[in-house]
Amino acid sequence: MLRRISLIAASVAMLALSALPASAATTSAAATQATTTHKIAFPALRGVKAWGTYTRTSTGVKLYVCDEDTVPGLFASGAVALAYSAGWKQHTNLGAVAVGYHETVCRTMTLHYTAHLMVYSVTWNNHGKVASRTGYKVLY
């Protein structure tokens, strides 16, 4: 008997939800813009081929970052994205580091600081020291 009552309740709920008009869906300009995926152009650096995308969501910034090491003499190359809070006091980052010639690494993560987003590129030599690094590129 209890199974039959729960089945009837579920059926009524499904029928009520499917009867909603199409205008009940929330489609505002802000909601549409919040799900727009933007391409990331990382600063150019010899030995680094980096690309990615970001999408601003209600929970943070969803990042997808890829990096390829394009010079045989380098130990590794990296692409880093930094997300900051509104007061620039707190931040978190997402980095993709490719170790070895023609190696490609991709990373994805949702970062919860959404006020500012910056990116930079970096390479390391065979001794584990930073060989070169670009300046920050502010995306927003």
C-alpha positions, 0 to 999 in steps of 0.5 A: 500500500505504501509503495502504491501511494509513493508511486502515485505521489511521484506521478502527480509531481512529474505531471505537475512539473511537465505542465509548466509553461516554457516561460517559467524557465529562467532565461535572463541576460545575466544567466546566459552570460554566466555560462559563456565560455571564454578562451584564454590567451596566455602570454607568449614564451619560448618553449610554451604552447598554452591554451585554455578556457574559463566559464564564470558560474554561480559557484566560481570560475571553471577553468580548463588549462593546457600546456605543451613543452615545445623546445627540447632543451627545456626541462618543463613548461607551465601555464598558470591561472590565478583567481583573486578575491575582491580585495586581492588578499586571497587567491588560488591557482590552477597550473598545468605543467608539461615535463618533457619535449612535446608532452601535453598536460591539461587540468580543469578545476572550479576556483571559488574566487571570482573577482579577478583572473590573471594568467602567466607562462613559465619554463624550468631548466634541467636544474629545476630553476625557473628559466623564464617567466612572463608577466601577469596578463589580467583577464578581468 
